[in-house]
């Protein structure tokens, strides 16, 4: 994909590009969580589903264990 011009905020295509990238990121995060490489994703009710990330309109919130390094 080689853009011919820049995408600016408010461009109708920028929303679709964001959603496309977030979908791919979500699949990558899910594969890392399933492999057990993601440290301590948020779990609902202790043994419930693991939630490593949440998407909002134009933001991503990641849940993991923090380390000083």
Residue frames as a rotation matrix with the C-alpha (Angstrom) as fourth column:
UNK 1
0.586 0.811 0.000 0.00
0.811 -0.586 0.000 0.00
0.000 0.000 -1.000 0.00
UNK 2
-0.634 -0.772 -0.041 1.68
0.764 -0.634 0.120 3.18
-0.119 0.045 0.992 -1.18
UNK 3
0.324 0.822 -0.468 -0.38
0.689 -0.544 -0.478 6.30
-0.648 -0.168 -0.743 -0.45
UNK 4
-0.075 -0.265 0.961 -0.49
0.902 -0.430 -0.048 8.98
0.426 0.863 0.271 -3.13
UNK 5
-0.110 0.061 0.992 -1.49
-0.223 -0.974 0.035 11.68
0.969 -0.218 0.121 -0.65
UNK 6
-0.960 -0.275 0.048 -1.67
-0.086 0.129 -0.988 12.13
0.266 -0.953 -0.148 3.11
UNK 7
-0.040 0.947 -0.320 -4.70
0.659 0.265 0.703 11.15
0.751 -0.183 -0.635 5.17
UNK 8
-0.754 -0.163 0.636 -5.92
-0.245 -0.828 -0.504 13.94
0.609 -0.536 0.585 7.37
UNK 9
-0.856 0.494 -0.149 -8.13
0.325 0.291 -0.900 13.89
-0.401 -0.819 -0.410 10.43
UNK 10
-0.135 0.902 -0.409 -11.73
-0.402 -0.427 -0.810 13.91
-0.906 0.055 0.421 9.32
UNK 11
-0.539 -0.088 -0.838 -10.99
-0.830 0.229 0.509 12.08
0.147 0.969 -0.197 6.06
UNK 12
0.516 0.840 0.170 -13.69
-0.856 0.514 0.059 9.38
-0.038 -0.176 0.984 5.71
UNK 13
0.537 -0.367 -0.759 -11.03
-0.185 0.827 -0.531 6.81
0.823 0.426 0.377 4.78
UNK 14
-0.447 -0.798 0.403 -9.03
-0.579 -0.085 -0.811 7.36
0.682 -0.596 -0.424 7.99
UNK 15
0.068 0.560 0.825 -11.76
-0.962 0.257 -0.095 5.74
-0.265 -0.787 0.556 10.12
UNK 16
0.925 0.305 -0.228 -11.75
-0.368 0.869 -0.331 2.59
0.097 0.390 0.916 7.97
UNK 17
0.195 -0.942 -0.274 -7.97
-0.200 0.235 -0.951 2.44
0.960 0.240 -0.142 8.04
UNK 18
-0.430 -0.289 0.855 -8.00
-0.864 -0.145 -0.483 2.71
0.264 -0.946 -0.187 11.86
UNK 19
0.475 0.697 0.537 -10.59
-0.799 0.597 -0.068 -0.05
-0.368 -0.397 0.841 12.20
UNK 20
0.828 -0.224 -0.514 -8.66
-0.209 0.728 -0.653 -2.29
0.520 0.648 0.556 9.81
UNK 21
-0.208 -0.975 0.072 -5.42
-0.357 0.007 -0.934 -1.81
0.911 -0.220 -0.349 11.79
UNK 22
-0.310 0.144 0.940 -7.17
-0.951 -0.029 -0.309 -2.35
-0.018 -0.989 0.146 15.14
UNK 23
0.803 0.596 -0.015 -8.73
-0.595 0.799 -0.092 -5.60
-0.043 0.083 0.996 13.90
UNK 24
0.480 -0.716 -0.507 -5.28
-0.014 0.572 -0.820 -6.91
0.877 0.401 0.264 12.95
UNK 25
-0.478 -0.647 0.595 -3.82
-0.593 -0.263 -0.761 -5.75
0.649 -0.716 -0.258 16.27
UNK 26
0.192 0.663 0.723 -6.66
-0.972 0.231 0.045 -7.51
-0.137 -0.712 0.689 18.10
UNK 27
0.920 0.112 -0.375 -5.89
-0.228 0.932 -0.281 -10.80
0.318 0.344 0.883 16.34
UNK 28
0.017 -0.990 -0.139 -2.19
-0.077 0.137 -0.988 -10.45
0.997 0.027 -0.074 17.16
UNK 29
-0.420 -0.114 0.900 -2.95
-0.857 -0.275 -0.435 -9.75
0.297 -0.955 0.017 20.84
UNK 30
0.612 0.730 0.304 -5.33
-0.784 0.609 0.119 -12.73
-0.099 -0.311 0.945 21.01
UNK 31
0.706 -0.397 -0.587 -2.69
-0.010 0.823 -0.569 -15.09
0.708 0.407 0.576 19.64
UNK 32
-0.408 -0.874 0.263 -0.15
-0.279 -0.156 -0.948 -13.85
0.869 -0.460 -0.180 22.22
UNK 33
-0.159 0.440 0.884 -2.69
-0.987 -0.074 -0.141 -14.27
0.003 -0.895 0.446 25.06
UNK 34
0.839 0.519 -0.164 -3.63
-0.531 0.847 -0.035 -17.76
0.121 0.116 0.986 23.85
UNK 35
0.356 -0.801 -0.481 0.07
0.088 0.541 -0.836 -18.71
0.930 0.255 0.263 23.79
UNK 36
0.767 0.024 -0.641 0.41
0.632 0.148 0.761 -17.56
0.113 -0.989 0.098 27.41
UNK 37
-0.253 -0.946 0.201 2.96
0.905 -0.305 -0.296 -14.84
0.342 0.107 0.934 26.62
UNK 38
-0.115 0.320 0.940 0.81
-0.087 -0.946 0.311 -11.89
0.990 -0.046 0.137 27.75
UNK 39
-0.810 -0.298 -0.505 1.32
0.433 0.276 -0.858 -11.37
0.395 -0.914 -0.095 31.50
UNK 40
-0.645 0.566 -0.513 -1.84
0.615 -0.014 -0.788 -11.10
-0.454 -0.824 -0.339 33.54
UNK 41
-0.725 0.545 0.421 -4.63
0.043 -0.574 0.818 -9.82
0.687 0.611 0.393 31.30
UNK 42
-0.631 0.582 0.513 -7.69
-0.768 -0.377 -0.517 -8.60
-0.107 -0.721 0.685 33.22
UNK 43
-0.828 0.397 -0.396 -9.99
0.254 0.895 0.366 -11.50
0.500 0.202 -0.842 34.15
UNK 44
-0.219 0.856 0.468 -13.67
-0.720 -0.466 0.515 -11.00
0.659 -0.224 0.718 34.91
UNK 45
0.683 0.567 0.461 -14.66
-0.715 0.386 0.583 -12.65
0.153 -0.728 0.668 38.22
UNK 46
0.192 -0.712 0.676 -11.30
-0.686 0.395 0.611 -14.36
-0.701 -0.581 -0.413 38.72
UNK 47
-0.537 -0.373 0.757 -11.77
0.156 0.838 0.523 -17.28
-0.829 0.399 -0.392 36.33
UNK 48
0.558 0.826 -0.076 -13.84
0.143 -0.186 -0.972 -15.50
-0.817 0.532 -0.222 33.70
UNK 49
0.743 -0.263 0.616 -12.82
0.655 0.094 -0.750 -14.48
0.139 0.960 0.241 30.21
UNK 50
-0.132 -0.878 -0.459 -9.43
0.770 -0.382 0.510 -12.81
-0.624 -0.287 0.727 29.84
UNK 51
0.881 0.410 0.237 -9.57
0.472 -0.719 -0.511 -9.22
-0.039 0.562 -0.826 28.60
UNK 52
-0.059 -0.992 -0.110 -6.17
0.930 -0.095 0.356 -8.02
-0.363 -0.081 0.928 27.36
UNK 53
-0.960 -0.278 -0.041 -7.49
0.238 -0.880 0.411 -4.94
-0.150 0.385 0.911 25.52
UNK 54
0.115 0.990 -0.087 -10.53
0.714 -0.143 -0.685 -2.76
-0.691 0.016 -0.723 24.88
UNK 55
-0.719 -0.263 0.644 -11.27
0.668 -0.519 0.534 -0.56
0.194 0.813 0.549 21.88
UNK 56
-0.039 0.700 -0.713 -13.06
0.442 -0.628 -0.640 2.76
-0.896 -0.340 -0.284 22.00
UNK 57
0.865 0.486 -0.128 -13.93
0.116 -0.441 -0.890 5.23
-0.489 0.755 -0.437 19.23
UNK 58
0.750 -0.661 -0.001 -10.29
-0.172 -0.194 -0.966 6.08
0.639 0.724 -0.260 18.50
UNK 59
0.052 -0.712 0.700 -8.38
-0.986 -0.146 -0.076 4.65
0.156 -0.687 -0.710 21.48
UNK 60
0.307 -0.040 -0.951 -7.00
0.000 0.999 -0.042 1.34
0.952 0.013 0.307 22.72
UNK 61
0.357 -0.170 0.919 -6.72
-0.927 -0.184 0.326 0.35
0.114 -0.968 -0.224 26.38
UNK 62
0.065 -0.454 -0.888 -4.24
-0.223 0.861 -0.457 -2.49
0.973 0.228 -0.046 27.15
UNK 63
0.744 0.176 0.645 -4.29
-0.667 0.125 0.735 -4.58
0.049 -0.976 0.210 30.36
UNK 64
0.449 -0.648 -0.615 -1.07
0.211 0.745 -0.632 -6.28
0.868 0.154 0.471 31.48
UNK 65
0.724 -0.290 -0.626 1.29
0.668 0.065 0.741 -6.56
-0.174 -0.955 0.241 34.44
UNK 66
0.850 -0.443 0.286 3.52
-0.309 -0.858 -0.410 -3.52
0.427 0.260 -0.866 34.90
UNK 67
0.541 -0.767 -0.345 7.25
0.838 0.525 0.149 -3.95
0.067 -0.370 0.927 35.48
UNK 68
0.597 -0.358 -0.718 9.77
0.145 -0.832 0.536 -1.36
-0.789 -0.424 -0.445 36.69
UNK 69
-0.505 -0.847 0.167 12.01
0.296 0.011 0.955 -2.08
-0.811 0.532 0.245 33.69
